């Protein structure tokens, strides 16, 4: 199946069906693209305006999909959802790179070229929102798993410089 067709899938069930067929046929690229589309759809389904929140919805979808595959049934990340609800996005993400062990989900996503759907990736992408030690730990984990580092997203306000380079020049 062509990538353009996969990008037009409209439901999680369509994505899962394609993933099942791709796995059966040994087509890793189609499986990866369908998984990626599944995660993107999760972010769109929530109708979230904030970019970081939408990206976290995609990370959560990836995490839950891997849990579901592992357990053989639909599985929600209840502890993660509760922590997110109680402490917020930054606190939820900040704990991941501090963990002593790499999670199986991080390894699986990295192996399939889906590193953009990890919490560590979001931390590095939005580095200005996190303590430098947390960003360094997330960066180390991404590099350890050969995940390309994202471009950092600068805050979008009129008072702030637009890019990291502008910040350095202004500061």
Protein Blocks (a to p, Z undefined) as FASTA:
>chain_A
ZZklmmmpcbfklmmmmmmmmmmnopaklmmmmmmmmmmmmmmmnopablklmmmmmmmm
mmmmmmmmmnopacddfklmmmmmmnojklmmmmmmmpmbdcfklmmmmmnopmmmcfkl
mmmmmmmlpcfklmmmmmmmmmmnopacddddddddfkbcfbfklmmmmZZ
